[in-house]
Amino acid sequence: MAGITAQPGIMQIAPYVGGAGGDRGANVVKLSSNENPLGPPASAVEALQAAAGEMHRYPSTDHASLRAAIGEVHGLDPERLICGVGSDEIITFLCQAFAGPGDEVLYPEHGFLMYKISALAAGATPVVAPERDRVVDVDALLEACAERTRLVFLANPANPTGTMIGEGELARLAEGLPDQALLVIDGAYAEYVEGYDGGAALVTARDNVFMTRTFSKLYGLGGLRVGWGYGKAEVIDILNRVRGPFNLSAPALAAAEAAIRDRAYAERCRVENARMRTWLARALAEHGVPSDTSCANFILARFASADQAQAADAFLQERGLIVRQVGGYGLPAALRITVGDEEACIRVADAIGAFMGGAA
């Protein structure tokens, strides 16, 4: 390939590695990708099956029906919505459209890995702001802003920490950004916080804020890859110019529309996650493994050292429990553990208890 080279930034990308899945045997429980242990709603499965018979037809290019459903459920203008292949694709669109060589993309130190990957893919420079005890520090983000800052990404609740900041802090961040910067609130886990709109009201009120959401977590559609974003009409217009016309399949669109309209199922999943999250955090703490208060569907279990965290991971794997090492997020002494169903949580707690007992 003499003379054939990649665009600037591409070779700096460390490819994203998803959560390990194990051999999916009868006794293996995957708790590494923050998937909904209850699965998708039956309504979404039925919609997917019904759409399968029409898979020879091209899907909608404007996603009008899904955007209308999202708008109805969340009280948003469908014309200010865009749909993508997970919220990951919308993050990519944002970097492609608003950042490039000479520009900076800012995010917190433990931010989602796709912020850096998408920035580098666009030729932009990733910039990291420190957090304070694994919580986003608004002052640090504002201090890191510069004339070259074009995008500021912030997950709330955050991945992989599970922590979040209040709506007042989000507003303060938006107010303090330089004029050329767009704040992107990543709301992949927003549905797990009762009464939280993911930043939608702030987007409605301001021109410099954008929100992303996903169907991969609470709605249990990770395998279909559907996400959406909400922003100023001018921003949506720009993003649609880089979006492929058939980026979402017809079955995925049908399943997502059914899922978001199934409010009873969504509430059941939220309530059950909150119940087992509280139980698991308390159980791990009793075994000497602390975690910050999580507002998502996982717990960041903290150990005394990176070696102890790796040993705990190996111990869990031996017992068929697959969790996530997060050294790539700058947290080598921690493990991210998805909140599974009750049986899975009990197995995790028992295994951690046995590990810590042996390590003591």
NORGIDA-V689480 format. One record per residue. N is the residue number from 0. RES is the residue in three letters. OMEGA is omega in whole degrees, -180 to 180 (999 if undefined). Layout:
n={N,N}
res={RES,RES}
omega={OMEGA,OMEGA}
This chain:
n={0,1,2,3,4,5,6,7,8,9,10,11,12,13,14,15,16,17,18,19,20,21,22,23,24,25,26,27,28,29,30,31,32,33,34,35,36,37,38,39,40,41,42,43,44,45,46,47,48,49,50,51,52,53,54,55,56,57,58,59,60,61,62,63,64,65,66,67,68,69,70,71,72,73,74,75,76,77,78,79,80,81,82,83,84,85,86,87,88,89,90,91,92,93,94,95,96,97,98,99,100,101,102,103,104,105,106,107,108,109,110,111,112,113,114,115,116,117,118,119,120,121,122,123,124,125,126,127,128,129,130,131,132,133,134,135,136,137,138,139,140,141,142,143,144,145,146,147,148,149,150,151,152,153,154,155,156,157,158,159,160,161,162,163,164,165,166,167,168,169,170,171,172,173,174,175,176,177,178,179,180,181,182,183,184,185,186,187,188,189,190,191,192,193,194,195,196,197,198,199,200,201,202,203,204,205,206,207,208,209,210,211,212,213,214,215,216,217,218,219,220,221,222,223,224,225,226,227,228,229,230,231,232,233,234,235,236,237,238,239,240,241,242,243,244,245,246,247,248,249,250,251,252,253,254,255,256,257,258,259,260,261,262,263,264,265,266,267,268,269,270,271,272,273,274,275,276,277,278,279,280,281,282,283,284,285,286,287,288,289,290,291,292,293,294,295,296,297,298,299,300,301,302,303,304,305,306,307,308,309,310,311,312,313,314,315,316,317,318,319,320,321,322,323,324,325,326,327,328,329,330,331,332,333,334,335,336,337,338,339,340,341,342,343,344,345,346,347,348,349,350,351,352,353,354,355,356,357,358,359}
res={MET,ALA,GLY,ILE,THR,ALA,GLN,PRO,GLY,ILE,MET,GLN,ILE,ALA,PRO,TYR,VAL,GLY,GLY,ALA,GLY,GLY,ASP,ARG,GLY,ALA,ASN,VAL,VAL,LYS,LEU,SER,SER,ASN,GLU,ASN,PRO,LEU,GLY,PRO,PRO,ALA,SER,ALA,VAL,GLU,ALA,LEU,GLN,ALA,ALA,ALA,GLY,GLU,MET,HIS,ARG,TYR,PRO,SER,THR,ASP,HIS,ALA,SER,LEU,ARG,ALA,ALA,ILE,GLY,GLU,VAL,HIS,GLY,LEU,ASP,PRO,GLU,ARG,LEU,ILE,CYS,GLY,VAL,GLY,SER,ASP,GLU,ILE,ILE,THR,PHE,LEU,CYS,GLN,ALA,PHE,ALA,GLY,PRO,GLY,ASP,GLU,VAL,LEU,TYR,PRO,GLU,HIS,GLY,PHE,LEU,MET,TYR,LYS,ILE,SER,ALA,LEU,ALA,ALA,GLY,ALA,THR,PRO,VAL,VAL,ALA,PRO,GLU,ARG,ASP,ARG,VAL,VAL,ASP,VAL,ASP,ALA,LEU,LEU,GLU,ALA,CYS,ALA,GLU,ARG,THR,ARG,LEU,VAL,PHE,LEU,ALA,ASN,PRO,ALA,ASN,PRO,THR,GLY,THR,MET,ILE,GLY,GLU,GLY,GLU,LEU,ALA,ARG,LEU,ALA,GLU,GLY,LEU,PRO,ASP,GLN,ALA,LEU,LEU,VAL,ILE,ASP,GLY,ALA,TYR,ALA,GLU,TYR,VAL,GLU,GLY,TYR,ASP,GLY,GLY,ALA,ALA,LEU,VAL,THR,ALA,ARG,ASP,ASN,VAL,PHE,MET,THR,ARG,THR,PHE,SER,LYS,LEU,TYR,GLY,LEU,GLY,GLY,LEU,ARG,VAL,GLY,TRP,GLY,TYR,GLY,LYS,ALA,GLU,VAL,ILE,ASP,ILE,LEU,ASN,ARG,VAL,ARG,GLY,PRO,PHE,ASN,LEU,SER,ALA,PRO,ALA,LEU,ALA,ALA,ALA,GLU,ALA,ALA,ILE,ARG,ASP,ARG,ALA,TYR,ALA,GLU,ARG,CYS,ARG,VAL,GLU,ASN,ALA,ARG,MET,ARG,THR,TRP,LEU,ALA,ARG,ALA,LEU,ALA,GLU,HIS,GLY,VAL,PRO,SER,ASP,THR,SER,CYS,ALA,ASN,PHE,ILE,LEU,ALA,ARG,PHE,ALA,SER,ALA,ASP,GLN,ALA,GLN,ALA,ALA,ASP,ALA,PHE,LEU,GLN,GLU,ARG,GLY,LEU,ILE,VAL,ARG,GLN,VAL,GLY,GLY,TYR,GLY,LEU,PRO,ALA,ALA,LEU,ARG,ILE,THR,VAL,GLY,ASP,GLU,GLU,ALA,CYS,ILE,ARG,VAL,ALA,ASP,ALA,ILE,GLY,ALA,PHE,MET,GLY,GLY,ALA,ALA}
omega={180,179,179,-176,178,175,179,177,-174,-176,174,-177,169,-175,-180,178,-180,179,-180,-177,-178,-178,180,177,-175,-176,-179,178,180,180,-173,-175,177,178,180,-177,179,179,-180,175,179,180,179,178,179,179,178,-180,180,-179,-176,-180,-180,-174,175,179,174,179,174,178,-176,177,-172,-177,178,179,178,179,178,180,-180,-177,-175,179,-177,178,-179,180,179,-180,174,180,-178,178,-170,175,176,-177,180,173,177,178,-177,179,180,-174,-170,-178,179,179,-178,180,178,175,-172,178,-180,-171,179,-176,178,-174,-178,177,180,-178,-178,177,-180,180,178,-179,-180,-179,177,178,-176,175,-179,173,178,-178,176,175,-180,180,-177,180,179,177,-179,179,-178,179,-180,180,-178,-178,-180,-179,174,-180,-178,175,-177,-1,-174,174,19,-174,-177,-179,177,176,-177,-178,177,178,176,180,179,178,-180,-178,-175,-178,174,-172,-174,-174,176,176,178,179,-180,-176,-178,-177,-175,-177,-179,-179,-177,176,-178,-177,178,-178,-176,-179,178,177,180,-174,-172,179,-172,-179,179,-179,172,178,-177,172,-173,-173,-176,-174,173,-178,-178,-178,-180,176,177,175,179,179,-179,-179,177,-177,-180,178,178,179,179,-178,179,178,176,179,175,-174,-178,-174,178,-180,179,177,179,179,-179,-179,-180,179,178,-177,-175,177,-179,-174,-180,180,180,180,177,-180,-180,-178,-179,177,-179,-180,-176,176,178,-179,-176,179,180,-179,179,179,179,177,177,179,-176,173,174,177,-178,177,-176,180,178,178,174,-178,-175,-179,-174,-177,176,179,-180,179,179,179,178,178,179,179,179,180,178,-179,175,-179,-175,179,-172,168,-175,175,178,177,-179,-179,-174,-178,-178,173,176,-175,177,174,179,175,-173,-180,-180,180,178,178,179,-178,179,-179,178,177,179,179,-177,176,179,-178,-175,999}
